[in-house]
Amino acid sequence: MATPKDIRYLNPPTAEVKKKKYCRFQKSGIKYIDYKDPDFLLKFVNEQGKLLPRRLTGTSLKFQRKVAQAVKRARHLSLMPYVADLLK
Amino acid sequence: MEKRYETVFILTPVLSEDQAKEAAKKFKKTITDLGGKIVNEENWGLRKLAYPIQKKTTGFYHLMEFAGEGQDIINSLEVTYKRDERILRFLTVALDKHAAAYADKRKGLVSEGKTKKKEAVNS
């Protein structure tokens, strides 16, 4: 009897093990997101300086709101651009 | 109840270092005159702006953290900011408990960094 283990494929099936996304703030216990640290906030914006959606970063809703608030404050203080090109 | 606030302002780069410090002192005085207590002060020096403000591409950043009661301090501080032509931008935020904890930690780090630098100079 051929068990599933014995079956050999010509092209090995691309086993895409999807990594579970997690909220980095909840995982590392960060409670406050600083607007004075633009280098850190850069992780949450795309090349144009727009906020990345939660679906891409995995941030929980609670912290996504805080990220958004921090980015907006940083923009106001000209620590981050409102619009940019090739930010990364 | 007393609340903690944090204010950051950007001064025009036309000023000299000393003039910038002078201006910062003036705002510090507006806070203390109204019964606010300065908790922490940081001078970030001349920094590049992410986008031009009033056709300036750099500015002197100053941060002040203070504790105070009532809306009066914030109101008159912001009025002083608005009346002052040397100010390019300002932001005042109230600190919640997590933010306050973060600010305390940051203060420790900054002063540690300073002492380390001083040690490096001494040795």
N, CA and C atoms of all chains as a GROMACS GRO file, in nm:
protein
  633
    1MET      N    1   0.084  -0.121   0.000
    1MET     CA    2   0.000   0.000   0.000
    1MET      C    3   0.087   0.126   0.000
    2ALA      N    4   0.054   0.211  -0.088
    2ALA     CA    5   0.129   0.337  -0.091
    2ALA      C    6   0.068   0.435   0.008
    3THR      N    7   0.141   0.462   0.109
    3THR     CA    8   0.096   0.565   0.204
    3THR      C    9   0.135   0.702   0.150
    4PRO      N   10   0.071   0.802   0.196
    4PRO     CA   11   0.105   0.937   0.145
    4PRO      C   12   0.253   0.969   0.152
    5LYS      N   13   0.323   0.905   0.244
    5LYS     CA   14   0.466   0.932   0.258
    5LYS      C   15   0.545   0.877   0.138
    6ASP      N   16   0.494   0.765   0.082
    6ASP     CA   17   0.568   0.699  -0.024
    6ASP      C   18   0.552   0.769  -0.158
    7ILE      N   19   0.450   0.847  -0.171
    7ILE     CA   20   0.427   0.912  -0.299
    7ILE      C   21   0.538   1.014  -0.323
    8ARG      N   22   0.600   1.001  -0.440
    8ARG     CA   23   0.705   1.097  -0.471
    8ARG      C   24   0.661   1.179  -0.590
    9TYR      N   25   0.680   1.304  -0.579
    9TYR     CA   26   0.638   1.393  -0.685
    9TYR      C   27   0.757   1.425  -0.774
   10LEU      N   28   0.726   1.451  -0.902
   10LEU     CA   29   0.834   1.493  -0.992
   10LEU      C   30   0.883   1.631  -0.952
   11ASN      N   31   0.787   1.717  -0.933
   11ASN     CA   32   0.822   1.850  -0.880
   11ASN      C   33   0.776   1.852  -0.735
   12PRO      N   34   0.869   1.864  -0.644
   12PRO     CA   35   0.826   1.863  -0.504
   12PRO      C   36   0.721   1.970  -0.478
   13PRO      N   37   0.610   1.931  -0.419
   13PRO     CA   38   0.504   2.030  -0.396
   13PRO      C   39   0.557   2.144  -0.310
   14THR      N   40   0.535   2.262  -0.359
   14THR     CA   41   0.585   2.377  -0.283
   14THR      C   42   0.501   2.393  -0.158
   15ALA      N   43   0.560   2.345  -0.051
   15ALA     CA   44   0.488   2.350   0.075
   15ALA      C   45   0.506   2.488   0.136
   16GLU      N   46   0.406   2.569   0.112
   16GLU     CA   47   0.416   2.704   0.168
   16GLU      C   48   0.356   2.704   0.307
   17VAL      N   49   0.442   2.696   0.402
   17VAL     CA   50   0.393   2.702   0.540
   17VAL      C   51   0.378   2.850   0.573
   18LYS      N   52   0.253   2.891   0.584
   18LYS     CA   53   0.230   3.033   0.609
   18LYS      C   54   0.264   3.065   0.754
   19LYS      N   55   0.348   3.165   0.766
   19LYS     CA   56   0.384   3.207   0.902
   19LYS      C   57   0.268   3.286   0.959
   20LYS      N   58   0.234   3.252   1.079
   20LYS     CA   59   0.126   3.326   1.142
   20LYS      C   60   0.175   3.465   1.175
   21LYS      N   61   0.092   3.563   1.136
   21LYS     CA   62   0.130   3.701   1.168
   21LYS      C   63   0.100   3.728   1.315
   22TYR      N   64   0.180   3.815   1.371
   22TYR     CA   65   0.153   3.849   1.512
   22TYR      C   66   0.175   3.999   1.531
   23CYS      N   67   0.119   4.046   1.638
   23CYS     CA   68   0.135   4.188   1.669
   23CYS      C   69   0.265   4.205   1.746
   24ARG      N   70   0.357   4.278   1.687
   24ARG     CA   71   0.489   4.288   1.750
   24ARG      C   72   0.485   4.364   1.883
   25PHE      N   73   0.384   4.448   1.898
   25PHE     CA   74   0.377   4.525   2.024
   25PHE      C   75   0.330   4.437   2.138
   26GLN      N   76   0.229   4.352   2.105
   26GLN     CA   77   0.179   4.264   2.209
   26GLN      C   78   0.284   4.159   2.244
   27LYS      N   79   0.358   4.116   2.142
   27LYS     CA   80   0.456   4.012   2.166
   27LYS      C   81   0.572   4.062   2.252
   28SER      N   82   0.618   4.183   2.222
   28SER     CA   83   0.736   4.231   2.295
   28SER      C   84   0.699   4.322   2.412
   29GLY      N   85   0.568   4.340   2.432
   29GLY     CA   86   0.526   4.415   2.550
   29GLY      C   87   0.550   4.564   2.544
   30ILE      N   88   0.546   4.620   2.423
   30ILE     CA   89   0.559   4.766   2.410
   30ILE      C   90   0.422   4.826   2.434
   31LYS      N   91   0.416   4.926   2.522
   31LYS     CA   92   0.285   4.982   2.555
   31LYS      C   93   0.266   5.121   2.497
   32TYR      N   94   0.375   5.186   2.466
   32TYR     CA   95   0.364   5.323   2.415
   32TYR      C   96   0.449   5.336   2.290
   33ILE      N   97   0.391   5.392   2.186
   33ILE     CA   98   0.465   5.410   2.062
   33ILE      C   99   0.508   5.556   2.051
   34ASP      N  100   0.637   5.575   2.045
   34ASP     CA  101   0.693   5.709   2.050
   34ASP      C  102   0.690   5.775   1.913
   35TYR      N  103   0.636   5.896   1.908
   35TYR     CA  104   0.634   5.969   1.780
   35TYR      C  105   0.768   6.036   1.753
   36LYS      N  106   0.857   6.036   1.852
   36LYS     CA  107   0.985   6.105   1.835
   36LYS      C  108   1.092   6.014   1.774
   37ASP      N  109   1.052   5.894   1.739
   37ASP     CA  110   1.148   5.797   1.686
   37ASP      C  111   1.112   5.761   1.541
   38PRO      N  112   1.144   5.848   1.446
   38PRO     CA  113   1.099   5.825   1.308
   38PRO      C  114   1.158   5.699   1.245
   39ASP      N  115   1.277   5.659   1.290
   39ASP     CA  116   1.339   5.540   1.231
   39ASP      C  117   1.255   5.415   1.259
   40PHE      N  118   1.196   5.411   1.378
   40PHE     CA  119   1.112   5.298   1.414
   40PHE      C  120   0.980   5.303   1.338
   41LEU      N  121   0.924   5.422   1.328
   41LEU     CA  122   0.794   5.436   1.262
   41LEU      C  123   0.802   5.406   1.113
   42LEU      N  124   0.923   5.416   1.060
   42LEU     CA  125   0.944   5.389   0.918
   42LEU      C  126   0.904   5.247   0.880
   43LYS      N  127   0.901   5.158   0.979
   43LYS     CA  128   0.862   5.020   0.953
   43LYS      C  129   0.714   5.007   0.919
   44PHE      N  130   0.638   5.108   0.951
   44PHE     CA  131   0.492   5.098   0.934
   44PHE      C  132   0.440   5.182   0.819
   45VAL      N  133   0.531   5.234   0.738
   45VAL     CA  134   0.487   5.309   0.620
   45VAL      C  135   0.551   5.250   0.496
   46ASN      N  136   0.489   5.274   0.382
   46ASN     CA  137   0.546   5.223   0.258
   46ASN      C  138   0.643   5.326   0.200
   47GLU      N  139   0.685   5.303   0.078
   47GLU     CA  140   0.787   5.389   0.018
   47GLU      C  141   0.740   5.532   0.000
   48GLN      N  142   0.610   5.547  -0.014
   48GLN     CA  143   0.557   5.682  -0.032
   48GLN      C  144   0.530   5.752   0.101
   49GLY      N  145   0.558   5.682   0.209
   49GLY     CA  146   0.533   5.741   0.340
   49GLY      C  147   0.390   5.722   0.386
   50LYS      N  148   0.315   5.633   0.320
   50LYS     CA  149   0.177   5.607   0.362
   50LYS      C  150   0.175   5.494   0.464
   51LEU      N  151   0.078   5.497   0.551
   51LEU     CA  152   0.067   5.392   0.652
   51LEU      C  153   0.036   5.257   0.588
   52LEU      N  154   0.103   5.154   0.635
   52LEU     CA  155   0.076   5.019   0.586
   52LEU      C  156  -0.046   4.962   0.657
   53PRO      N  157  -0.127   4.883   0.585
   53PRO     CA  158  -0.244   4.825   0.650
   53PRO      C  159  -0.206   4.716   0.750
   54ARG      N  160  -0.295   4.689   0.840
   54ARG     CA  161  -0.275   4.586   0.941
   54ARG      C  162  -0.255   4.450   0.878
   55ARG      N  163  -0.322   4.433   0.765
   55ARG     CA  164  -0.316   4.304   0.695
   55ARG      C  165  -0.173   4.272   0.654
   56LEU      N  166  -0.089   4.371   0.636
   56LEU     CA  167   0.050   4.345   0.598
   56LEU      C  168   0.142   4.340   0.719
   57THR      N  169   0.118   4.424   0.816
   57THR     CA  170   0.211   4.430   0.929
   57THR      C  171   0.173   4.334   1.042
   58GLY      N  172   0.045   4.296   1.046
   58GLY     CA  173   0.000   4.204   1.151
   58GLY      C  174  -0.027   4.272   1.284
   59THR      N  175  -0.016   4.403   1.287
   59THR     CA  176  -0.039   4.476   1.411
   59THR      C  177  -0.185   4.462   1.456
   60SER      N  178  -0.207   4.452   1.584
   60SER     CA  179  -0.344   4.443   1.634
   60SER      C  180  -0.412   4.579   1.623
   61LEU      N  181  -0.542   4.577   1.625
   61LEU     CA  182  -0.618   4.702   1.604
   61LEU      C  183  -0.581   4.807   1.706
   62LYS      N  184  -0.569   4.764   1.830
   62LYS     CA  185  -0.537   4.856   1.939
   62LYS      C  186  -0.407   4.932   1.909
   63PHE      N  187  -0.306   4.859   1.862
   63PHE     CA  188  -0.178   4.923   1.840
   63PHE      C  189  -0.170   4.990   1.704
   64GLN      N  190  -0.252   4.944   1.609
   64GLN     CA  191  -0.254   5.012   1.480
   64GLN      C  192  -0.301   5.156   1.497
   65ARG      N  193  -0.399   5.174   1.585
   65ARG     CA  194  -0.446   5.310   1.611
   65ARG      C  195  -0.335   5.394   1.670
   66LYS      N  196  -0.257   5.334   1.759
   66LYS     CA  197  -0.148   5.408   1.823
   66LYS      C  198  -0.036   5.438   1.723
   67VAL      N  199  -0.011   5.342   1.634
   67VAL     CA  200   0.090   5.364   1.530
   67VAL      C  201   0.047   5.482   1.444
   68ALA      N  202  -0.080   5.482   1.405
   68ALA     CA  203  -0.132   5.588   1.318
   68ALA      C  204  -0.118   5.723   1.387
   69GLN      N  205  -0.153   5.727   1.514
   69GLN     CA  206  -0.143   5.852   1.591
   69GLN      C  207   0.002   5.900   1.595
   70ALA      N  208   0.095   5.807   1.620
   70ALA     CA  209   0.237   5.842   1.631
   70ALA      C  210   0.291   5.893   1.498
   71VAL      N  211   0.251   5.824   1.389
   71VAL     CA  212   0.300   5.866   1.257
   71VAL      C  213   0.249   6.006   1.225
   72LYS      N  214   0.123   6.031   1.259
   72LYS     CA  215   0.066   6.162   1.229
   72LYS      C  216   0.135   6.272   1.309
   73ARG      N  217   0.169   6.243   1.433
   73ARG     CA  218   0.241   6.341   1.515
   73ARG      C  219   0.380   6.364   1.458
   74ALA      N  220   0.445   6.257   1.417
   74ALA     CA  221   0.580   6.269   1.361
   74ALA      C  222   0.577   6.352   1.233
   75ARG      N  223   0.470   6.336   1.155
   75ARG     CA  224   0.459   6.414   1.032
   75ARG      C  225   0.442   6.560   1.064
   76HIS      N  226   0.361   6.589   1.163
   76HIS     CA  227   0.337   6.728   1.200
   76HIS      C  228   0.467   6.796   1.240
   77LEU      N  229   0.552   6.724   1.312
   77LEU     CA  230   0.678   6.781   1.358
   77LEU      C  231   0.789   6.768   1.254
   78SER      N  232   0.751   6.732   1.133
   78SER     CA  233   0.847   6.722   1.024
   78SER      C  234   0.959   6.620   1.054
   79LEU      N  235   0.926   6.520   1.133
   79LEU     CA  236   1.022   6.413   1.155
   79LEU      C  237   1.006   6.307   1.046
   80MET      N  238   0.883   6.302   0.991
   80MET     CA  239   0.854   6.212   0.879
   80MET      C  240   0.784   6.293   0.771
   81PRO      N  241   0.800   6.252   0.645
   81PRO     CA  242   0.734   6.328   0.539
   81PRO      C  243   0.585   6.293   0.526
   82TYR      N  244   0.507   6.387   0.479
   82TYR     CA  245   0.366   6.358   0.448
   82TYR      C  246   0.361   6.280   0.316
   83VAL      N  247   0.438   6.328   0.221
   83VAL     CA  248   0.447   6.258   0.093
   83VAL      C  249   0.595   6.241   0.061
   84ALA      N  250   0.629   6.126   0.006
   84ALA     CA  251   0.769   6.100  -0.027
   84ALA      C  252   0.776   6.008  -0.146
   85ASP      N  253   0.894   5.996  -0.197
   85ASP     CA  254   0.919   5.904  -0.306
   85ASP      C  255   1.046   5.830  -0.269
   86LEU      N  256   1.044   5.699  -0.283
   86LEU     CA  257   1.164   5.620  -0.252
   86LEU      C  258   1.215   5.647  -0.112
   87LEU      N  259   1.128   5.626  -0.017
   87LEU     CA  260   1.164   5.650   0.123
   87LEU      C  261   1.261   5.542   0.170
   88LYS      N  262   1.248   5.422   0.110
   88LYS     CA  263   1.333   5.310   0.156
   88LYS      C  264   1.429   5.266   0.046
   89MET      N  265  -0.631   6.686   3.949
   89MET     CA  266  -0.512   6.603   3.950
   89MET      C  267  -0.407   6.657   3.853
   90GLU      N  268  -0.287   6.642   3.894
   90GLU     CA  269  -0.179   6.693   3.810
   90GLU      C  270  -0.157   6.600   3.690
   91LYS      N  271  -0.134   6.661   3.578
   91LYS     CA  272  -0.114   6.582   3.457
   91LYS      C  273   0.025   6.609   3.400
   92ARG      N  274   0.074   6.514   3.328
   92ARG     CA  275   0.205   6.535   3.266
   92ARG      C  276   0.189   6.563   3.118
   93TYR      N  277   0.266   6.658   3.072
   93TYR     CA  278   0.260   6.695   2.931
   93TYR      C  279   0.399   6.693   2.871
   94GLU      N  280   0.398   6.692   2.742
   94GLU     CA  281   0.525   6.696   2.671
   94GLU      C  282   0.506   6.792   2.554
   95THR      N  283   0.600   6.880   2.537
   95THR     CA  284   0.589   6.974   2.427
   95THR      C  285   0.718   6.977   2.347
   96VAL      N  286   0.703   6.973   2.216
   96VAL     CA  287   0.818   6.982   2.125
   96VAL      C  288   0.796   7.103   2.037
   97PHE      N  289   0.898   7.183   2.019
   97PHE     CA  290   0.884   7.294   1.924
   97PHE      C  291   1.007   7.305   1.837
   98ILE      N  292   0.987   7.362   1.720
   98ILE     CA  293   1.096   7.380   1.624
   98ILE      C  294   1.119   7.529   1.608
   99LEU      N  295   1.243   7.570   1.629
   99LEU     CA  296   1.280   7.711   1.614
   99LEU      C  297   1.346   7.732   1.479
  100THR      N  298   1.331   7.852   1.427
  100THR     CA  299   1.387   7.882   1.296
  100THR      C  300   1.540   7.872   1.298
  101PRO      N  301   1.600   7.818   1.193
  101PRO     CA  302   1.746   7.803   1.189
  101PRO      C  303   1.821   7.934   1.170
  102VAL      N  304   1.745   8.045   1.151
  102VAL     CA  305   1.810   8.176   1.134
  102VAL      C  306   1.883   8.215   1.262
  103LEU      N  307   1.832   8.167   1.376
  103LEU     CA  308   1.892   8.201   1.506
  103LEU      C  309   2.028   8.133   1.522
  104SER      N  310   2.108   8.189   1.612
  104SER     CA  311   2.232   8.122   1.650
  104SER      C  312   2.201   8.024   1.763
  105GLU      N  313   2.296   7.938   1.796
  105GLU     CA  314   2.276   7.841   1.905
  105GLU      C  315   2.228   7.911   2.031
  106ASP      N  316   2.298   8.021   2.064
  106ASP     CA  317   2.268   8.090   2.189
  106ASP      C  318   2.129   8.152   2.187
  107GLN      N  319   2.093   8.208   2.072
  107GLN     CA  320   1.960   8.268   2.060
  107GLN      C  321   1.852   8.163   2.074
  108ALA      N  322   1.881   8.045   2.019
  108ALA     CA  323   1.784   7.935   2.028
  108ALA      C  324   1.765   7.895   2.174
  109LYS      N  325   1.877   7.889   2.247
  109LYS     CA  326   1.869   7.853   2.388
  109LYS      C  327   1.791   7.958   2.465
  110GLU      N  328   1.814   8.083   2.428
  110GLU     CA  329   1.745   8.196   2.491
  110GLU      C  330   1.594   8.180   2.473
  111ALA      N  331   1.554   8.150   2.348
  111ALA     CA  332   1.412   8.134   2.316
  111ALA      C  333   1.353   8.019   2.397
  112ALA      N  334   1.430   7.908   2.406
  112ALA     CA  335   1.381   7.793   2.482
  112ALA      C  336   1.359   7.831   2.628
  113LYS      N  337   1.450   7.915   2.678
  113LYS     CA  338   1.439   7.959   2.818
  113LYS      C  339   1.309   8.037   2.839
  114LYS      N  340   1.275   8.117   2.739
  114LYS     CA  341   1.154   8.199   2.748
  114LYS      C  342   1.030   8.111   2.763
  115PHE      N  343   1.026   8.002   2.684
  115PHE     CA  344   0.908   7.914   2.691
  115PHE      C  345   0.907   7.836   2.822
  116LYS      N  346   1.026   7.805   2.868
  116LYS     CA  347   1.037   7.736   2.996
  116LYS      C  348   0.978   7.824   3.106
  117LYS      N  349   1.007   7.953   3.093
  117LYS     CA  350   0.960   8.048   3.193
  117LYS      C  351   0.807   8.057   3.191
  118THR      N  352   0.747   8.058   3.070
  118THR     CA  353   0.601   8.064   3.061
  118THR      C  354   0.538   7.946   3.136
  119ILE      N  355   0.604   7.831   3.128
  119ILE     CA  356   0.550   7.713   3.197
  119ILE      C  357   0.564   7.730   3.348
  120THR      N  358   0.683   7.763   3.391
  120THR     CA  359   0.707   7.769   3.536
  120THR      C  360   0.628   7.884   3.600
  121ASP      N  361   0.609   7.994   3.525
  121ASP     CA  362   0.534   8.108   3.580
  121ASP      C  363   0.390   8.070   3.613
  122LEU      N  364   0.335   7.975   3.539
  122LEU     CA  365   0.196   7.936   3.562
  122LEU      C  366   0.184   7.815   3.653
  123GLY      N  367   0.295   7.783   3.719
  123GLY     CA  368   0.289   7.676   3.818
  123GLY      C  369   0.319   7.539   3.763
  124GLY      N  370   0.373   7.533   3.642
  124GLY     CA  371   0.412   7.404   3.587
  124GLY      C  372   0.551   7.368   3.637
  125LYS      N  373   0.573   7.239   3.649
  125LYS     CA  374   0.705   7.194   3.694
  125LYS      C  375   0.775   7.122   3.579
  126ILE      N  376   0.894   7.169   3.545
  126ILE     CA  377   0.969   7.106   3.438
  126ILE      C  378   1.025   6.973   3.488
  127VAL      N  379   0.992   6.866   3.417
  127VAL     CA  380   1.040   6.735   3.457
  127VAL      C  381   1.166   6.700   3.380
  128ASN      N  382   1.164   6.731   3.252
  128ASN     CA  383   1.277   6.693   3.168
  128ASN      C  384   1.288   6.792   3.053
  129GLU      N  385   1.411   6.810   3.008
  129GLU     CA  386   1.436   6.901   2.897
  129GLU      C  387   1.535   6.835   2.803
  130GLU      N  388   1.510   6.849   2.676
  130GLU     CA  389   1.604   6.793   2.580
  130GLU      C  390   1.624   6.892   2.468
  131ASN      N  391   1.748   6.903   2.427
  131ASN     CA  392   1.780   6.988   2.313
  131ASN      C  393   1.836   6.898   2.204
  132TRP      N  394   1.763   6.886   2.097
  132TRP     CA  395   1.806   6.795   1.991
  132TRP      C  396   1.901   6.865   1.893
  133GLY      N  397   1.914   6.995   1.909
  133GLY     CA  398   2.003   7.070   1.820
  133GLY      C  399   1.941   7.093   1.683
  134LEU      N  400   2.025   7.134   1.591
  134LEU     CA  401   1.979   7.164   1.455
  134LEU      C  402   1.956   7.034   1.380
  135ARG      N  403   1.833   7.014   1.334
  135ARG     CA  404   1.797   6.890   1.264
  135ARG      C  405   1.741   6.923   1.127
  136LYS      N  406   1.755   6.829   1.039
  136LYS     CA  407   1.697   6.846   0.906
  136LYS      C  408   1.547   6.817   0.915
  137LEU      N  409   1.468   6.898   0.847
  137LEU     CA  410   1.323   6.875   0.845
  137LEU      C  411   1.291   6.777   0.732
  138ALA      N  412   1.185   6.700   0.753
  138ALA     CA  413   1.146   6.602   0.651
  138ALA      C  414   1.087   6.671   0.528
  139TYR      N  415   1.034   6.790   0.549
  139TYR     CA  416   0.981   6.870   0.438
  139TYR      C  417   0.996   7.016   0.477
  140PRO      N  418   1.010   7.106   0.380
  140PRO     CA  419   1.034   7.246   0.418
  140PRO      C  420   0.914   7.310   0.487
  141ILE      N  421   0.941   7.389   0.590
  141ILE     CA  422   0.838   7.469   0.658
  141ILE      C  423   0.884   7.614   0.648
  142GLN      N  424   0.798   7.699   0.598
  142GLN     CA  425   0.830   7.841   0.576
  142GLN      C  426   0.962   7.856   0.500
  143LYS      N  427   0.979   7.768   0.404
  143LYS     CA  428   1.097   7.766   0.316
  143LYS      C  429   1.228   7.737   0.389
  144LYS      N  430   1.218   7.685   0.511
  144LYS     CA  431   1.337   7.645   0.586
  144LYS      C  432   1.348   7.492   0.580
  145THR      N  433   1.471   7.444   0.566
  145THR     CA  434   1.488   7.299   0.558
  145THR      C  435   1.549   7.240   0.685
  146THR      N  436   1.589   7.328   0.778
  146THR     CA  437   1.641   7.279   0.906
  146THR      C  438   1.573   7.355   1.020
  147GLY      N  439   1.593   7.308   1.141
  147GLY     CA  440   1.534   7.377   1.256
  147GLY      C  441   1.593   7.326   1.385
  148PHE      N  442   1.585   7.411   1.489
  148PHE     CA  443   1.631   7.370   1.622
  148PHE      C  444   1.515   7.302   1.694
  149TYR      N  445   1.532   7.177   1.732
  149TYR     CA  446   1.427   7.105   1.803
  149TYR      C  447   1.453   7.113   1.953
  150HIS      N  448   1.347   7.141   2.026
  150HIS     CA  449   1.354   7.140   2.173
  150HIS      C  450   1.238   7.060   2.227
  151LEU      N  451   1.266   6.983   2.331
  151LEU     CA  452   1.159   6.907   2.394
  151LEU      C  453   1.154   6.945   2.541
  152MET      N  454   1.034   6.962   2.593
  152MET     CA  455   1.018   6.991   2.735
  152MET      C  456   0.906   6.904   2.790
  153GLU      N  457   0.934   6.843   2.901
  153GLU     CA  458   0.831   6.762   2.966
  153GLU      C  459   0.799   6.830   3.097
  154PHE      N  460   0.671   6.849   3.123
  154PHE     CA  461   0.636   6.919   3.247
  154PHE      C  462   0.509   6.862   3.308
  155ALA      N  463   0.491   6.893   3.434
  155ALA     CA  464   0.371   6.851   3.506
  155ALA      C  465   0.297   6.976   3.548
  156GLY      N  466   0.166   6.973   3.535
  156GLY     CA  467   0.089   7.091   3.572
  156GLY      C  468  -0.057   7.057   3.588
  157GLU      N  469  -0.132   7.157   3.633
  157GLU     CA  470  -0.273   7.136   3.657
  157GLU      C  471  -0.353   7.237   3.577
  158GLY      N  472  -0.462   7.192   3.521
  158GLY     CA  473  -0.552   7.283   3.452
  158GLY      C  474  -0.509   7.313   3.311
  159GLN      N  475  -0.603   7.370   3.238
  159GLN     CA  476  -0.583   7.397   3.096
  159GLN      C  477  -0.507   7.527   3.073
  160ASP      N  478  -0.497   7.610   3.177
  160ASP     CA  479  -0.437   7.743   3.161
  160ASP      C  480  -0.296   7.738   3.106
  161ILE      N  481  -0.217   7.645   3.159
  161ILE     CA  482  -0.077   7.637   3.118
  161ILE      C  483  -0.068   7.612   2.968
  162ILE      N  484  -0.144   7.510   2.923
  162ILE     CA  485  -0.138   7.472   2.783
  162ILE      C  486  -0.186   7.587   2.695
  163ASN      N  487  -0.298   7.648   2.735
  163ASN     CA  488  -0.353   7.757   2.654
  163ASN      C  489  -0.252   7.868   2.637
  164SER      N  490  -0.197   7.915   2.750
  164SER     CA  491  -0.108   8.031   2.738
  164SER      C  492   0.025   7.992   2.673
  165LEU      N  493   0.066   7.866   2.691
  165LEU     CA  494   0.189   7.823   2.625
  165LEU      C  495   0.169   7.825   2.474
  166GLU      N  496   0.055   7.775   2.430
  166GLU     CA  497   0.031   7.769   2.285
  166GLU      C  498   0.011   7.908   2.227
  167VAL      N  499  -0.048   7.997   2.306
  167VAL     CA  500  -0.063   8.135   2.259
  167VAL      C  501   0.074   8.198   2.244
  168THR      N  502   0.163   8.171   2.340
  168THR     CA  503   0.300   8.224   2.332
  168THR      C  504   0.370   8.169   2.208
  169TYR      N  505   0.347   8.043   2.180
  169TYR     CA  506   0.407   7.983   2.061
  169TYR      C  507   0.360   8.055   1.935
  170LYS      N  508   0.229   8.076   1.930
  170LYS     CA  509   0.170   8.134   1.810
  170LYS      C  510   0.217   8.277   1.788
  171ARG      N  511   0.239   8.347   1.900
  171ARG     CA  512   0.279   8.488   1.887
  171ARG      C  513   0.426   8.502   1.852
  172ASP      N  514   0.500   8.396   1.875
  172ASP     CA  515   0.645   8.406   1.853
  172ASP      C  516   0.678   8.370   1.709
  173GLU      N  517   0.749   8.462   1.644
  173GLU     CA  518   0.780   8.438   1.502
  173GLU      C  519   0.894   8.340   1.484
  174ARG      N  520   0.965   8.311   1.591
  174ARG     CA  521   1.080   8.221   1.578
  174ARG      C  522   1.036   8.074   1.573
  175ILE      N  523   0.909   8.050   1.607
  175ILE     CA  524   0.858   7.913   1.611
  175ILE      C  525   0.809   7.869   1.474
  176LEU      N  526   0.862   7.758   1.426
  176LEU     CA  527   0.814   7.703   1.299
  176LEU      C  528   0.698   7.609   1.322
  177ARG      N  529   0.708   7.526   1.425
  177ARG     CA  530   0.608   7.424   1.453
  177ARG      C  531   0.611   7.390   1.601
  178PHE      N  532   0.500   7.350   1.654
  178PHE     CA  533   0.501   7.301   1.793
  178PHE      C  534   0.397   7.191   1.808
  179LEU      N  535   0.416   7.110   1.910
  179LEU     CA  536   0.320   7.004   1.940
  179LEU      C  537   0.321   6.982   2.091
  180THR      N  538   0.204   6.984   2.151
  180THR     CA  539   0.194   6.956   2.294
  180THR      C  540   0.102   6.837   2.311
  181VAL      N  541   0.147   6.737   2.384
  181VAL     CA  542   0.062   6.620   2.409
  181VAL      C  543   0.059   6.589   2.557
  182ALA      N  544  -0.055   6.539   2.601
  182ALA     CA  545  -0.067   6.491   2.739
  182ALA      C  546  -0.015   6.348   2.741
  183LEU      N  547   0.056   6.313   2.848
  183LEU     CA  548   0.111   6.179   2.858
  183LEU      C  549   0.019   6.092   2.943
  184ASP      N  550  -0.020   5.977   2.888
  184ASP     CA  551  -0.094   5.881   2.969
  184ASP      C  552   0.007   5.800   3.050
  185LYS      N  553  -0.041   5.701   3.124
  185LYS     CA  554   0.052   5.635   3.217
  185LYS      C  555   0.162   5.557   3.144
  186HIS      N  556   0.128   5.500   3.028
  186HIS     CA  557   0.231   5.428   2.954
  186HIS      C  558   0.334   5.524   2.896
  187ALA      N  559   0.282   5.637   2.847
  187ALA     CA  560   0.371   5.737   2.790
  187ALA      C  561   0.463   5.794   2.898
  188ALA      N  562   0.407   5.815   3.016
  188ALA     CA  563   0.487   5.870   3.127
  188ALA      C  564   0.597   5.772   3.165
  189ALA      N  565   0.561   5.643   3.168
  189ALA     CA  566   0.661   5.541   3.201
  189ALA      C  567   0.771   5.540   3.096
  190TYR      N  568   0.729   5.552   2.971
  190TYR     CA  569   0.826   5.554   2.861
  190TYR      C  570   0.917   5.677   2.873
  191ALA      N  571   0.856   5.790   2.907
  191ALA     CA  572   0.933   5.914   2.918
  191ALA      C  573   1.036   5.903   3.031
  192ASP      N  574   0.996   5.840   3.141
  192ASP     CA  575   1.089   5.822   3.253
  192ASP      C  576   1.206   5.736   3.210
  193LYS      N  577   1.174   5.630   3.136
  193LYS     CA  578   1.278   5.538   3.091
  193LYS      C  579   1.373   5.611   2.996
  194ARG      N  580   1.314   5.688   2.908
  194ARG     CA  581   1.392   5.762   2.809
  194ARG      C  582   1.484   5.862   2.877
  195LYS      N  583   1.430   5.926   2.979
  195LYS     CA  584   1.508   6.025   3.054
  195LYS      C  585   1.631   5.956   3.114
  196GLY      N  586   1.607   5.837   3.169
  196GLY     CA  587   1.718   5.760   3.226
  196GLY      C  588   1.822   5.728   3.122
  197LEU      N  589   1.773   5.686   3.005
  197LEU     CA  590   1.864   5.649   2.897
  197LEU      C  591   1.946   5.768   2.851
  198VAL      N  592   1.875   5.880   2.834
  198VAL     CA  593   1.943   6.000   2.783
  198VAL      C  594   2.051   6.045   2.881
  199SER      N  595   2.017   6.050   3.009
  199SER     CA  596   2.115   6.097   3.107
  199SER      C  597   2.231   5.997   3.118
  200GLU      N  598   2.198   5.868   3.102
  200GLU     CA  599   2.303   5.767   3.103
  200GLU      C  600   2.399   5.789   2.986
  201GLY      N  601   2.339   5.813   2.870
  201GLY     CA  602   2.419   5.839   2.752
  201GLY      C  603   2.512   5.958   2.773
  202LYS      N  604   2.456   6.061   2.839
  202LYS     CA  605   2.537   6.180   2.866
  202LYS      C  606   2.655   6.147   2.955
  203THR      N  607   2.625   6.072   3.063
  203THR     CA  608   2.733   6.040   3.158
  203THR      C  609   2.839   5.955   3.088
  204LYS      N  610   2.790   5.865   3.001
  204LYS     CA  611   2.885   5.781   2.929
  204LYS      C  612   2.977   5.866   2.843
  205LYS      N  613   2.915   5.963   2.777
  205LYS     CA  614   2.994   6.052   2.692
  205LYS      C  615   3.097   6.127   2.776
  206LYS      N  616   3.050   6.175   2.890
  206LYS     CA  617   3.140   6.250   2.978
  206LYS      C  618   3.257   6.162   3.022
  207GLU      N  619   3.223   6.038   3.057
  207GLU     CA  620   3.328   5.945   3.097
  207GLU      C  621   3.429   5.928   2.985
  208ALA      N  622   3.375   5.916   2.865
  208ALA     CA  623   3.462   5.895   2.750
  208ALA      C  624   3.557   6.014   2.734
  209VAL      N  625   3.503   6.134   2.760
  209VAL     CA  626   3.586   6.254   2.748
  209VAL      C  627   3.694   6.252   2.858
  210ASN      N  628   3.653   6.211   2.977
  210ASN     CA  629   3.747   6.211   3.089
  210ASN      C  630   3.860   6.111   3.069
  211SER      N  631   3.824   5.993   3.017
  211SER     CA  632   3.926   5.888   3.012
  211SER      C  633   4.021   5.902   2.894
   0.00000   0.00000   0.00000
